[in-house]
Amino acid sequence: MSLRFAVLSLLDIEPGSGYDLKRRFERSVNHFWSASHQQMYRELHKLHSEGLLDCAEELQDGRPDKKVYSLTAAGRTALEAWAAKPAAAQKIRDPFLIQVFAGHHLPPAQMHAELQRHLNEHRATLATYEAQNARFYQRPPEQQQKLWISHQPLLLGIETEKAWIGWAEQLLARLDAEMAEGGETSAG
């Protein structure tokens, strides 16, 4: 259900084609909600058929016409009604954390290698988020003012990644100490 409102929210900011929308999605909403290209196009067609989006075709030389979607009044009303509803808090469901919980069954070097792999992924994600954050501040001040609340999930994502990285670094240091005491070396 949230993909529908992610699409409506993005088109509320600025109309666009399916391609434009997917690119904007990847630069904003994708850090807390994922969707494939196919899911995005299915949702666009569904929202259009429900009267929540308008679709205008733009002629293009040498290429197929471009469909540009925009919110209708009904789409804006649906978005506003949904945004006003209380949202349930989500609990963390991370299979890797269950593996850490059961980590006492693994040799420290194996746990170290897996943790290092996850740490590298979180560092890469943080770098992506920080680049997105820098792009936000390149916008004109009036856009920053209008979209400041929409920017908050990205800031939470940055803080979450920093916390994850700090936690993983502490755990790696503890594993390093255990392996040094036991004469092991890390595999990663």
C-alpha positions in Angstrom: 0.0 0.0 0.0 2.8 2.4 0.7 4.2 2.3 -2.9 0.9 3.9 -4.0 1.5 6.8 -1.6 5.2 7.1 -2.4 4.2 7.5 -6.1 1.5 10.1 -5.2 4.0 11.9 -3.0 6.7 12.1 -5.6 4.2 13.3 -8.3 2.8 15.8 -5.9 6.3 17.4 -5.8 6.6 17.4 -9.6 4.9 15.6 -12.5 7.0 13.1 -14.5 7.2 10.1 -16.7 7.6 6.6 -15.4 11.3 6.8 -16.1 11.5 10.2 -14.3 9.6 8.8 -11.4 11.8 5.8 -11.0 14.9 8.0 -11.0 13.5 10.3 -8.4 12.3 7.3 -6.4 15.9 5.9 -6.4 17.3 9.2 -5.1 14.8 9.7 -2.3 12.2 7.1 -1.2 14.4 4.1 -2.1 16.4 4.4 1.1 13.3 3.3 3.1 11.0 1.7 0.5 12.0 -0.4 -2.5 10.1 -1.1 -5.7 11.1 -2.6 -9.0 10.6 -0.8 -12.3 7.7 -3.1 -13.1 6.0 -2.5 -9.8 6.3 1.3 -10.3 4.7 1.1 -13.8 1.9 -1.1 -12.6 1.2 1.3 -9.8 1.2 4.3 -12.2 -1.3 2.5 -14.5 -3.5 1.5 -11.5 -3.5 5.1 -10.1 -4.3 6.5 -13.5 -7.2 4.0 -14.0 -8.6 5.0 -10.5 -8.6 8.7 -11.5 -5.9 9.7 -9.0 -3.4 10.6 -11.8 -3.7 12.4 -15.1 -1.6 11.3 -18.0 -0.5 13.6 -20.8 1.5 12.4 -23.8 4.5 14.5 -24.9 5.7 14.0 -28.5 9.3 13.1 -28.9 11.3 13.1 -32.1 12.6 9.7 -33.1 11.3 8.1 -29.9 8.0 6.8 -28.6 5.8 9.5 -27.0 6.5 10.2 -23.4 3.6 9.7 -20.8 3.8 12.4 -18.1 1.8 11.7 -15.0 0.5 14.3 -12.5 -1.8 14.3 -9.5 -5.5 14.9 -9.9 -7.5 16.7 -7.2 -8.7 13.2 -6.2 -5.1 12.0 -6.0 -4.1 14.9 -3.8 -7.2 14.3 -1.5 -6.3 10.6 -1.2 -2.7 11.5 -0.4 -3.7 14.0 2.2 -6.2 11.5 3.8 -3.6 8.8 3.9 -0.9 11.1 5.4 -3.3 12.1 8.2 -3.8 8.5 9.4 -1.6 7.2 12.2 1.0 4.8 11.0 2.0 1.8 13.0 5.6 1.7 14.2 7.6 -1.1 12.4 9.8 -3.5 14.3 13.2 -4.5 13.0 13.2 -7.8 11.1 16.7 -8.5 10.1 17.9 -12.1 9.5 21.5 -11.1 10.0 20.7 -10.0 13.6 19.3 -13.5 14.3 22.6 -14.9 12.9 24.5 -12.6 15.4 22.2 -13.8 18.2 23.2 -17.3 17.3 26.8 -16.3 16.7 28.2 -18.2 19.7 27.8 -21.3 17.5 30.4 -19.9 15.0 34.1 -19.6 15.2 34.9 -15.9 15.9 36.8 -15.6 12.5 33.7 -16.7 10.6 31.5 -14.2 12.6 34.1 -11.5 12.0 34.1 -12.1 8.2 30.3 -11.9 8.0 30.1 -8.9 10.2 32.8 -7.2 8.1 30.8 -7.9 4.9 27.7 -6.2 6.5 29.8 -3.3 7.8 31.1 -2.7 4.2 27.5 -2.7 2.9 26.4 -0.2 5.5 29.4 2.1 4.8 28.4 2.0 1.1 24.8 2.8 2.0 25.9 5.7 4.2 28.0 7.1 1.4 25.0 6.9 -0.9 22.7 8.6 1.6 25.3 11.4 2.3 25.5 12.0 -1.5 21.7 12.3 -1.7 21.8 14.7 1.3 24.4 16.9 -0.4 22.2 17.0 -3.5 19.2 18.2 -1.4 21.2 21.2 -0.2 22.1 22.1 -3.8 18.4 22.8 -4.4 17.2 26.4 -4.3 16.4 27.6 -0.8 12.6 27.8 -1.5 12.6 24.1 -2.5 14.5 23.2 0.6 12.0 25.1 2.7 9.1 23.4 0.9 10.5 19.9 1.2 12.3 20.0 4.5 9.9 17.5 6.1 10.2 15.1 3.1 14.0 15.2 3.7 13.7 13.9 7.3 13.5 10.1 6.4 16.9 10.5 4.6 18.4 12.1 7.7 17.1 9.3 9.8 18.6 6.8 7.3 22.0 8.6 7.7 21.8 8.4 11.5 20.7 4.8 11.4 23.6 3.8 9.2 26.0 5.7 11.5 24.6 3.8 14.5 24.8 0.5 12.7 28.4 1.2 11.7 29.4 2.2 15.2 27.8 -1.0 16.6 29.5 -3.2 14.0 32.9 -1.6 14.7 32.6 -2.2 18.4 31.6 -5.8 17.8 34.5 -6.3 15.4 36.9 -4.9 18.0 35.5 -7.4 20.6 35.9 -10.3 18.1 39.4 -9.2 17.3 40.3 -9.2 21.0 38.7 -12.7 21.4 40.6 -14.0 18.4 43.9 -12.5 19.7 43.4 -14.3 23.1 42.6 -17.5 21.3 45.4 -17.3 18.7 43.0 -16.9 15.8 43.2 -14.4 12.9 40.2 -12.8 11.2 39.1 -14.2 7.8 38.0 -10.7 6.6 
